């Protein structure tokens, strides 16, 4: 039914009069003031009677209209051959729309002058408010009278009719009031097909105009083929793509549309069209009850009427609850009957979590869809994907992208960008590198068009370093070079544990070269030794050496996890408990940086439930948080430290091997990690305290040596060097005389403990230097010596 057919005779005549008035006066647009004047002069209409009742002054309206801007200086007194119908202004259009909505609200099957008067008051037009004020009219009382009239005096127009209402009004005017010889601006659109709701609220992905902006889809043949299989079914032919954000769900649907456009699909899918529904646009502006249902119902009717249309709803979980209000249905319930009867084909896309929360919770909706699980592509597959879309990014950035840059973008993003997935994060990194490179190219436009820059692996690494705030040198260093030098790097900072460092380095190399089990953590160690021999320090240095420039050490003090309930600090509180969905110490840190060294310090102090958690982590290479989400540990090194029974274990271990020891330092002849014949005995000893399952799942157990006098002297020298680094800001330094180092070693050797050395440096030397600095009597250098068993500086 034509919307114009619902206009009352009085309203039609008033609209014609208002538009004719604006046209004759040469005004740029038909304003609300023109419509108010037309209502006032429409004798016999409800609106005219109410305006007269409230003593609206016609002269005031006329003066307001005469002040409106005109298209030309000379006003025309009549129509001529060159006349063009004046268009409605935004305010006039808003008034017309509100008049139609008012009729709908009051269940009126007509639209009259009273509806337009109500709308003119409600739109709060400044000119109209001035007219009411000049006429001494109480605007609120007038509105109340009109509302009362409407309440005491039904089918809402279709979306497409509402969209074309203003065009139809002007077409009606042209047909009835323009002379035959007058030109009609809309003649060229007469034969143009009117777009329905689907054209307005959805995008046709199979359109060549849209496809030219869509990147090709690489490496998803299996998923697209599965999509084709489900769409070709007779019943339940509605696939839903399930995958984490960034894995390429939408790209798969766009790839399917590209295949349809190229006729590279089975016969049953030829000539099909995939429309991507914009839920945000569909909801926008639906402030009145029934508007959203009308829109979604019209879309369903249009899709059902054309079997060649396939509807695609991205983030389909949003249809559950969308549009629902008191007494209304949400989009999901409106879609269910059409899906059940097979009237429409629909492709959905969402994440597994949202699917479980919104779709699975509604079995009637879930059974309408067939899930397709989209996994993150591998590094090799992602390299192929980026190679396929390289041309588009080269054209956009006016740069050449090398193969090494693509490989670097994939591998570096996979390793260092933790909160996104492939291929999305690799494409983002490559795109951002291109933008940064282009911004640095300061060439004249003519030269820039013909000269192409080049994106290399170094460019990608430098841009990633800016993103993750990491020193670029750590990214540019070749991985193999880092592995070769790993042992030497660790020995720079750890003294007296060369055998342990060698064993640790060996396991790390095997894991990094993918020779170890890929479904377990990169490596897992138990460091056994007395306090202060370097167990925790080795874990810290290992984190810095493996992942330089990053806070890659996740240190967990097991003394904080001595109670059973404290395990929730690691994984989060379960549902229904205080702290659910709040932060935790382990899982949240791993999500931010999966390339980490996880240090369970003093594991012997932890509750046994922590050991149960470790069993899952060591065996499966993953941890599950309180909400059921899994976090991979395959790129992490797990280190457990303990000083439990260190002396007894050493005596037992060396007793078995027959090695010699001295008072403070076990003989280096023992070999570390302990020899095979000793290791089994060591494990048996540890099983007296730790569970056998935990001990057997570890890659290696290392027994740390006590520190010798020579070792302690080296540590003392290292501490002084670190102090000198801090003293650089004061342009001074300290140097230790040989006698001082001997004294420091003798004092510290009483406990064979590196911490004693550190305490001596901090407790004595740093205090003395602080006094000198505060006295503002700083020299270029100082010497450390000992006098009467006290540290002196000169």
C-alpha positions in Angstrom: 0.0 0.0 0.0 1.3 3.4 -0.9 2.0 5.6 2.1 0.4 8.6 0.4 -2.9 6.7 0.4 -2.9 7.0 4.2 -2.7 10.8 4.1 -6.0 12.5 4.8 -7.3 14.9 2.2 -6.6 17.9 4.4 -3.0 16.8 5.0 -2.4 16.3 1.3 -3.7 19.7 0.5 -1.7 21.3 3.3 1.5 19.6 2.1 0.9 20.8 -1.5 0.2 24.3 -0.2 3.4 24.4 1.9 5.7 23.2 -0.8 4.1 25.5 -3.4 4.6 28.4 -1.0 8.3 27.7 -0.6 8.7 27.2 -4.3 7.0 30.5 -5.2 9.0 32.4 -2.7 12.2 30.9 -4.0 13.2 29.5 -0.6 16.1 27.0 -0.6 14.1 24.3 1.3 10.6 23.6 2.6 10.9 24.5 6.3 8.6 23.6 9.2 7.3 27.2 9.1 5.9 26.6 5.6 4.1 23.5 6.9 2.7 25.4 9.9 1.4 28.1 7.7 -0.2 25.5 5.4 -1.9 23.9 8.4 -3.2 27.3 9.6 -4.7 28.1 6.2 -6.2 24.6 5.7 -9.8 25.5 6.6 -11.9 22.8 8.2 -8.9 20.7 9.3 -8.4 19.7 13.0 -5.0 21.4 13.0 -6.4 24.7 11.7 -9.1 24.8 14.3 -6.7 24.1 17.2 -4.3 26.9 15.9 -7.2 29.3 15.8 -8.3 28.3 19.2 -4.9 29.1 20.6 -4.8 32.4 18.8 -1.8 31.8 16.5 -1.1 35.0 14.6 -0.9 34.4 10.8 1.0 37.6 10.3 3.8 36.3 12.6 4.1 33.1 10.6 4.3 35.1 7.4 7.0 37.4 8.7 9.0 34.4 9.8 8.7 32.8 6.4 9.7 36.0 4.6 13.0 36.0 6.6 13.9 32.5 5.3 16.9 32.3 2.8 16.1 32.3 -0.9 17.8 30.6 -3.9 17.7 33.9 -5.9 17.2 37.6 -5.3 13.9 37.8 -7.2 11.0 35.8 -6.0 8.7 34.2 -8.6 5.0 34.8 -8.6 4.0 31.6 -10.4 5.3 28.5 -12.1 7.3 28.7 -15.3 9.0 26.2 -17.6 12.2 26.2 -15.5 10.6 25.7 -12.1 12.0 22.9 -9.8 10.1 21.5 -6.8 11.7 22.8 -3.6 13.0 19.9 -1.4 12.0 19.3 2.2 14.5 20.4 4.8 15.9 18.1 7.5 13.4 19.6 10.0 10.5 19.1 7.7 11.5 15.5 7.0 11.8 14.9 10.7 8.3 16.3 11.2 6.9 14.1 8.5 8.5 11.0 10.0 7.3 11.9 13.5 3.8 12.4 12.2 3.8 8.9 10.7 5.2 7.4 13.9 2.6 9.3 15.9 -0.2 7.6 13.8 1.5 4.3 14.5 1.7 4.9 18.2 -1.9 5.7 18.5 -3.0 2.8 16.2 -4.5 5.2 13.6 -5.0 3.8 10.1 -4.7 7.3 8.7 -2.3 10.3 9.0 -3.9 13.7 9.4 -3.2 17.3 10.0 -3.3 16.7 13.8 -0.4 14.2 13.5 1.6 16.8 11.6 0.8 19.5 14.1 1.9 17.3 17.0 5.1 16.5 15.1 5.9 20.2 14.4 5.6 21.0 18.1 7.8 18.0 19.1 10.7 18.7 16.8 11.6 21.9 18.8 12.3 24.1 15.7 13.7 27.5 16.7 11.6 29.4 14.2 8.4 27.7 15.3 9.2 28.4 19.0 9.6 32.1 18.1 6.3 32.1 16.3 4.5 30.6 19.4 6.3 33.0 21.7 5.4 36.0 19.6 1.7 34.9 19.5 1.7 34.5 23.3 0.8 30.8 22.8 1.5 28.3 25.6 3.3 25.7 23.6 3.1 23.0 26.4 -0.7 23.5 26.7 -1.1 23.2 22.9 0.9 20.0 22.9 -1.2 18.6 25.7 -4.4 19.3 23.8 -3.1 17.7 20.7 -1.9 14.6 22.6 -5.3 14.3 24.3 -7.0 14.5 20.9 -4.7 11.8 19.4 -5.2 9.6 22.4 -9.1 9.8 22.2 -9.5 9.6 18.4 -2.8 0.3 12.1 -0.4 -1.1 10.3 3.0 0.6 10.4 4.5 1.4 6.9 7.2 -0.8 5.5 10.8 0.2 5.8 11.3 0.7 2.1 8.1 2.9 2.0 9.4 5.1 4.8 12.7 5.5 3.1 11.0 6.7 -0.1 8.2 8.7 1.5 9.7 12.1 0.7 10.5 11.1 -2.9 6.9 9.9 -3.3 5.5 13.2 -2.0 7.5 15.2 -4.5 6.6 12.8 -7.3 3.0 13.2 -6.5 3.4 17.0 -6.6 5.2 16.9 -10.0 2.4 14.7 -11.5 -0.4 16.9 -10.2 0.9 20.5 -10.2 3.7 20.9 -12.7 2.9 22.0 -16.2 3.5 19.3 -18.8 6.4 21.3 -20.2 8.2 21.7 -16.9 11.4 19.6 -16.4 11.1 16.9 -13.7 14.3 16.3 -11.8 13.3 12.8 -10.8 12.6 11.6 -14.3 16.0 9.9 -14.6 15.2 7.8 -11.5 11.7 6.8 -12.5 12.8 3.5 -13.9 15.3 2.9 -11.1 14.4 -0.1 -9.0 13.4 0.7 -5.4 15.8 -0.8 -2.8 14.2 -3.0 -0.1 15.3 -3.3 3.6 17.9 -5.8 2.7 19.7 -3.3 0.4 19.6 -0.7 3.1 20.7 -2.8 6.1 23.0 -5.3 4.5 26.0 -5.3 2.1 26.1 -7.7 -0.9 29.5 -9.4 -0.6 29.1 -11.0 -4.0 29.0 -7.5 -5.6 32.0 -6.7 -7.8 32.1 -3.2 -6.3 32.6 -4.7 -2.8 34.8 -7.6 -3.8 37.5 -5.4 -5.3 38.2 -4.1 -1.8 38.4 -7.6 -0.2 41.7 -9.4 0.1 42.0 -12.9 -1.4 41.6 -15.8 1.0 44.6 -18.2 1.2 44.9 -21.6 2.9 41.3 -22.0 3.9 40.1 -24.4 1.3 39.0 -27.0 3.8 36.9 -24.6 5.8 35.3 -23.1 2.6 34.6 -26.6 1.3 32.9 -27.5 4.6 30.9 -24.2 4.3 29.7 -25.3 0.8 28.7 -28.7 2.0 26.4 -27.3 4.7 24.9 -24.7 2.4 24.1 -27.5 -0.1 22.1 -29.5 2.5 18.3 -29.8 2.2 17.7 -29.1 5.9 19.8 -27.5 8.6 21.7 -25.7 5.9 22.8 -22.9 8.2 26.6 -23.0 9.1 28.0 -21.1 12.0 31.8 -20.3 12.1 33.3 -20.7 15.6 36.8 -19.3 16.2 38.7 -16.9 18.4 39.0 -13.2 17.3 41.4 -12.7 14.5 41.6 -16.2 13.0 39.7 -15.3 9.8 36.0 -16.2 10.2 34.7 -13.2 8.3 37.5 -13.7 5.7 36.3 -17.2 5.0 32.8 -15.9 4.2 34.2 -13.2 2.0 36.3 -15.9 0.3 33.1 -17.9 -0.3 31.5 -14.8 -1.9 34.6 -14.4 -4.1 34.2 -18.0 -5.3 30.5 -17.5 -6.1 31.4 -14.4 -8.1 34.0 -16.4 -10.0 31.5 -19.2 -10.6 33.9 -21.6 -8.8 31.2 -23.3 -6.8 28.9 -26.3 -7.2 25.9 -25.8 -9.5 23.5 -25.4 -6.6 25.4 -22.4 -5.3 25.7 -20.6 -8.7 24.1 -17.1 -8.8 23.8 -17.1 -5.1 24.3 -13.8 -3.2 25.7 -13.4 0.2 24.4 -10.3 2.2 26.2 -9.3 5.3 23.7 -7.9 7.8 24.7 -4.8 9.7 23.0 -5.3 13.1 24.1 -1.9 14.4 22.4 -0.2 11.5 19.3 -2.4 11.9 18.9 -1.4 15.5 19.7 2.3 15.0 16.8 4.6 15.5 14.3 2.0 16.7 13.0 3.9 19.6 9.4 2.9 19.3 8.0 -0.5 20.1 7.5 -2.6 17.1 10.0 -0.8 14.8 12.8 -3.4 15.2 10.4 -6.3 14.7 9.1 -4.6 11.6 12.6 -4.2 10.1 13.8 -7.8 10.9 10.6 -9.3 9.7 10.8 -7.4 6.4 14.4 -8.6 5.9 13.3 -12.2 6.5 10.4 -11.8 4.0 12.8 -10.4 1.4 15.3 -13.3 1.9 12.6 -15.9 1.9 11.2 -14.5 -1.3 14.5 -14.9 -3.1 16.1 -18.4 -2.7 19.3 -17.1 -4.2 20.0 -14.9 -1.1 22.2 -16.2 1.8 22.2 -14.0 4.9 25.5 -13.6 6.8 25.3 -12.3 10.4 28.7 -11.5 11.9 28.9 -11.7 15.7 25.6 -13.6 15.6 25.4 -14.0 19.3 24.2 -10.4 19.3 20.8 -11.5 17.9 20.0 -13.0 21.3 18.3 -10.2 23.3 18.6 -7.7 20.5 15.5 -5.6 20.1 13.7 -7.2 23.0 11.6 -5.0 25.3 8.5 -5.4 27.3 6.0 -7.3 25.2 8.4 -7.7 22.2 10.6 -10.5 20.8 14.3 -10.5 20.2 15.8 -11.1 16.8 16.7 -14.7 17.6 13.0 -15.6 18.3 12.0 -13.8 15.1 14.5 -15.8 13.1 13.8 -19.2 14.6 10.6 -20.0 12.6 12.1 -19.0 9.2 15.3 -21.1 10.0 13.2 -24.1 11.1 11.0 -24.1 8.0 14.1 -23.7 5.8 12.8 -20.4 4.3 16.1 -18.7 4.6 19.8 -19.7 4.6 21.9 -18.0 7.2 25.7 -18.1 7.9 26.7 -17.0 11.4 30.1 -16.2 13.0 31.1 -15.9 16.6 33.6 -17.0 19.2 33.4 -20.3 21.1 32.8 -18.5 24.3 29.9 -16.4 23.0 28.5 -19.4 21.2 28.4 -21.4 24.5 27.0 -18.5 26.4 24.3 -17.3 24.0 23.6 -20.0 21.4 24.1 -23.2 23.3 21.9 -21.9 26.1 19.0 -21.8 23.7 18.7 -25.4 22.3 15.9 -24.4 19.9 18.3 -21.9 18.3 21.4 -24.1 18.5 19.9 -27.0 16.5 19.2 -24.7 13.6 23.0 -24.2 13.0 25.8 -26.5 12.1 29.1 -25.5 13.7 32.4 -25.2 11.8 35.4 -24.7 14.0 38.0 -22.3 12.7 41.5 -22.8 14.1 44.4 -20.4 14.2 46.6 -21.2 11.1 50.1 -22.4 11.6 53.2 -20.2 11.1 53.8 -21.8 7.7 50.1 -21.3 6.6 50.2 -17.7 7.8 53.3 -17.0 5.6 51.3 -18.3 2.6 48.4 -16.1 3.6 50.6 -13.0 3.8 52.2 -13.8 0.5 48.8 -13.9 -1.1 47.7 -10.5 0.2 51.2 -8.9 -0.3 50.2 -7.2 -3.6 47.3 -5.3 -2.0 49.6 -3.9 0.7 52.3 -3.1 -1.7 49.9 -1.1 -3.8 48.4 0.7 -0.8 51.8 1.7 0.8 53.6 2.1 -2.5 56.3 -0.2 -1.1 57.9 -3.5 -2.0 57.6 -6.2 0.7 60.3 -8.8 0.7 59.9 -12.4 1.5 62.1 -12.0 4.6 59.8 -9.3 5.8 56.7 -11.5 5.5 58.5 -14.3 7.3 59.7 -11.9 10.1 56.2 -10.5 10.5 54.7 -13.9 11.0 57.4 -15.4 13.3 58.0 -12.3 15.4 54.3 -11.6 15.9 53.7 -15.2 16.8 56.4 -15.0 19.4 56.0 -11.6 20.9 52.4 -10.5 20.4 50.4 -12.5 22.9 47.0 -11.0 23.0 46.1 -11.6 19.3 46.0 -14.5 16.9 47.4 -15.4 13.6 46.9 -14.3 10.8 45.4 -11.1 12.2 48.4 -10.0 14.3 50.9 -10.8 11.5 48.9 -8.7 9.0 48.6 -5.9 11.5 52.3 -5.8 12.1 53.1 -5.8 8.3 50.5 -3.1 7.7 51.9 -0.9 10.5 55.4 -1.4 9.3 54.4 -0.3 5.8 52.7 2.8 7.3 55.8 3.7 9.4 58.1 3.2 6.4 55.9 5.3 4.2 55.8 8.2 6.7 59.6 8.3 6.7 59.8 8.6 2.9 60.0 12.3 2.4 60.1 12.5 -1.4 58.4 14.8 -3.9 55.0 13.4 -5.1 56.1 12.8 -8.7 59.2 11.0 -7.5 57.3 9.1 -4.8 54.9 7.7 -7.4 57.7 6.0 -9.4 60.1 5.1 -6.6 59.2 2.2 -4.4 60.7 1.7 -0.9 61.4 -1.7 0.4 60.2 -3.3 3.6 62.8 -5.7 5.1 62.9 -8.0 8.1 64.8 -5.3 10.0 62.0 -2.8 9.4 59.5 -5.3 10.8 61.6 -6.0 13.8 62.1 -2.3 14.5 58.4 -1.6 14.3 57.6 -4.5 16.6 60.2 -3.2 19.1 58.2 0.1 19.2 54.9 -1.8 19.7 56.1 -4.0 22.5 58.6 -1.5 23.9 61.6 -3.9 23.6 65.2 -3.0 22.6 65.4 -3.7 18.9 68.8 -5.4 19.2 67.1 -8.3 21.0 64.8 -8.9 18.0 67.4 -8.5 15.3 69.8 -11.1 16.9 69.5 -14.3 15.1 67.8 -17.1 17.1 70.6 -19.6 16.4 73.2 -17.1 17.4 71.4 -16.6 20.7 71.2 -20.4 21.3 74.9 -20.8 20.6 75.9 -18.1 23.0 73.3 -19.0 25.7 75.8 -20.9 27.9 78.4 -18.1 27.8 75.7 -15.5 28.5 74.5 -17.4 31.6 78.0 -17.8 32.9 78.6 -14.1 32.9 76.2 -13.7 35.8 76.1 -17.1 37.5 79.3 -18.3 39.3 80.2 -21.7 40.5 77.5 -23.6 38.6 79.1 -24.3 35.3 77.8 -27.9 35.0 74.2 -26.9 35.8 74.4 -24.1 33.2 75.7 -26.5 30.6 72.8 -28.9 31.3 70.2 -26.2 31.2 71.5 -24.8 28.0 71.5 -28.2 26.4 67.8 -28.7 27.1 66.9 -25.2 26.0 68.6 -25.7 22.7 66.8 -29.0 22.1 63.4 -27.4 22.7 64.1 -24.3 20.7 65.2 -26.4 17.7 61.9 -28.3 18.1 63.5 -31.6 19.0 61.6 -32.0 22.2 58.0 -33.0 22.7 56.0 -30.1 21.2 53.0 -30.8 23.5 54.8 -30.1 26.7 56.5 -26.9 28.2 59.8 -25.9 26.5 61.7 -27.3 29.5 61.0 -28.0 33.1 63.7 -28.1 35.8 64.0 -28.7 39.6 66.9 -26.7 41.1 68.0 -28.2 44.4 70.5 -26.5 46.6 71.1 -24.5 49.8 70.1 -20.9 50.1 72.1 -18.3 48.3 73.9 -20.6 45.8 72.2 -19.1 42.7 69.0 -21.1 42.0 66.6 -18.1 41.8 69.3 -16.0 40.1 69.8 -18.5 37.4 66.1 -18.4 36.6 66.2 -14.6 36.3 69.2 -14.6 34.1 67.7 -17.4 31.9 64.6 -15.3 31.4 66.7 -12.3 30.3 68.9 -14.4 28.0 66.0 -16.2 26.3 63.7 -13.2 26.0 65.9 -10.1 26.2 64.3 -6.7 26.8 61.1 -8.2 28.2 59.7 -8.8 31.7 59.8 -12.5 30.9 60.1 -13.9 34.5 56.9 -14.9 36.2 58.1 -15.4 39.8 55.7 -17.1 42.2 56.7 -17.2 45.9 55.3 -20.5 47.1 55.3 -19.4 50.7 52.2 -17.4 49.7 50.4 -20.6 48.5 50.7 -22.7 51.7 46.9 -23.0 52.1 44.5 -24.9 49.9 42.4 -21.9 49.0 45.4 -19.9 47.9 45.6 -22.0 44.7 42.8 -19.7 43.4 45.5 -16.9 43.2 47.1 -18.8 40.4 44.1 -19.7 38.3 41.4 -17.4 39.6 38.4 -18.1 41.8 35.8 -20.6 40.5 32.3 -19.4 39.6 30.1 -18.5 42.6 33.1 -17.6 44.8 34.5 -14.2 45.8 37.0 -13.0 43.2 35.5 -14.8 40.2 36.6 -13.1 37.0 39.1 -11.0 38.9 42.8 -11.0 38.1 45.2 -13.9 39.0 48.9 -14.2 39.2 49.7 -16.9 36.7 47.1 -17.1 33.9 46.9 -13.3 33.4 50.6 -13.0 33.2 50.9 -15.9 30.7 48.2 -14.3 28.5 50.2 -11.1 28.3 53.5 -12.9 27.7 53.4 -16.6 26.9 57.2 -16.6 26.2 58.3 -16.7 29.9 60.3 -18.4 32.5 57.8 -19.4 35.3 59.6 -19.7 38.6 57.9 -21.6 41.5 60.3 -20.4 44.2 60.6 -22.7 47.3 58.2 -25.2 46.0 58.5 -27.2 49.2 56.5 -24.5 51.0 53.5 -24.8 48.7 50.3 -26.7 49.4 49.9 -30.1 47.8 47.2 -28.7 45.5 49.8 -26.7 43.8 51.7 -29.9 42.9 48.5 -31.2 41.4 48.3 -28.1 39.2 51.9 -28.6 38.2 51.1 -32.2 37.0 48.7 -30.9 34.4 51.0 -28.1 33.3 54.0 -30.4 33.0 52.2 -33.2 31.2 49.9 -31.3 28.8 51.7 -28.0 28.4 48.7 -25.9 29.3 46.8 -24.5 32.2 43.1 -23.9 32.6 41.7 -20.9 34.4 38.6 -20.7 36.5 36.4 -19.9 33.5 37.6 -22.9 31.5 39.9 -21.1 29.1 43.2 -22.8 28.3 46.5 -21.1 28.2 49.5 -22.7 26.4 52.8 -23.2 28.2 54.5 -24.7 25.2 56.8 -21.6 24.9 57.5 -21.3 28.6 60.3 -22.7 30.8 59.1 -24.0 34.2 61.6 -23.8 37.0 61.0 -25.2 40.5 63.5 -24.4 43.3 63.9 -26.0 46.7 66.4 -26.0 49.6 64.6 -29.0 51.3 67.1 -31.5 52.6 69.9 -30.0 50.5 72.7 -31.1 52.8 71.3 -34.6 53.3 70.8 -34.9 49.5 74.3 -33.8 48.8 75.7 -36.3 51.4 73.6 -39.0 50.0 74.4 -38.2 46.4 78.1 -38.0 46.8 78.2 -41.0 49.0 76.8 -43.0 46.2 79.3 -41.6 43.7 82.3 -41.6 45.9 83.2 -38.0 45.1 85.3 -36.0 47.5 84.2 -32.8 49.2 85.7 -30.1 51.3 84.2 -28.1 54.1 82.4 -25.5 52.0 82.4 -26.7 48.4 81.6 -30.0 46.9 84.2 -31.4 44.5 83.6 -30.5 40.8 84.5 -34.1 40.1 80.9 -35.0 41.0 79.6 -33.6 37.6 76.5 -31.5 37.6 73.8 -32.4 36.7 74.6 -35.5 38.8 75.7 -38.6 37.0 73.1 -41.1 35.9 74.0 -43.6 38.7 73.5 -40.8 41.2 70.4 -39.2 39.7 68.1 -42.1 40.4 69.2 -42.1 44.0 68.6 -38.3 44.1 65.1 -38.8 42.8 64.3 -41.4 45.4 65.5 -39.0 48.1 63.3 -36.2 46.8 60.3 -38.5 46.6 60.3 -38.6 50.4 58.9 -35.1 50.2 57.6 -34.6 46.7 55.1 -36.8 44.9 56.6 -39.4 42.5 54.3 -38.1 39.7 55.8 -34.6 40.0 59.4 -35.8 40.1 59.0 -38.1 37.0 57.4 -35.4 34.9 60.3 -33.0 35.2 62.9 -32.9 32.4 65.9 -32.6 34.7 66.9 -32.2 38.3 70.0 -30.1 39.0 71.9 -30.2 42.3 73.6 -26.9 42.9 77.1 -26.7 44.4 78.0 -24.8 47.4 80.2 -21.8 46.5 83.9 -21.9 46.9 86.1 -19.1 48.2 87.1 -18.4 44.6 83.5 -18.2 43.6 82.6 -15.8 46.4 85.5 -13.5 45.4 84.2 -13.4 41.8 80.7 -12.5 43.1 82.2 -9.7 45.3 83.9 -8.3 42.2 80.6 -8.5 40.2 78.7 -6.7 43.0 81.3 -3.9 43.0 81.0 -3.6 39.2 77.2 -3.3 39.5 77.7 -0.6 42.1 80.0 1.3 39.7 77.2 1.2 37.1 75.0 3.0 39.6 77.8 5.5 40.5 78.2 6.6 36.9 75.6 9.3 37.4 77.9 10.9 40.0 80.9 10.5 37.7 82.9 8.4 40.2 83.8 4.7 40.8 85.3 2.4 43.4 88.0 -0.2 42.9 88.7 -3.1 45.2 92.2 -3.9 46.3 93.2 -7.6 46.3 93.4 -7.6 50.1 89.8 -6.3 50.3 88.5 -9.1 48.0 90.3 -11.7 50.2 88.8 -10.3 53.3 85.3 -10.2 51.7 85.6 -13.8 50.6 86.7 -14.9 54.2 83.8 -13.1 55.8 81.2 -14.4 53.3 82.6 -18.0 53.2 81.3 -18.7 56.7 78.0 -19.5 55.1 79.1 -20.2 51.5 76.4 -17.8 50.5 76.2 -15.2 47.7 73.7 -13.1 49.7 76.3 -12.5 52.4 78.6 -10.9 49.8 75.7 -8.7 48.5 74.9 -7.6 52.1 78.5 -6.6 52.8 78.6 -4.5 49.6 75.3 -2.8 50.4 75.8 -2.6 54.1 79.3 -1.1 54.1 80.5 0.2 50.7 77.2 1.8 49.7 76.8 3.5 53.0 80.3 5.0 52.8 79.7 6.2 49.2 76.4 7.7 50.2 78.1 9.8 52.9 80.7 11.0 50.4 78.1 12.0 47.9 76.0 13.8 50.5 79.1 15.7 51.6 79.5 16.9 48.0 83.2 16.0 48.0 83.3 13.5 45.2 86.5 12.4 43.5 86.9 10.6 40.2 87.8 7.3 41.9 88.1 5.5 45.3 89.9 2.4 46.5 88.4 -0.1 48.9 90.7 -1.6 51.7 90.3 -3.2 55.1 91.7 -1.8 58.3 91.2 -3.5 61.6 88.5 -5.7 60.1 86.5 -2.6 58.9 86.0 -1.4 55.3 87.6 1.9 54.4 87.7 4.1 51.3 90.5 6.3 50.2 
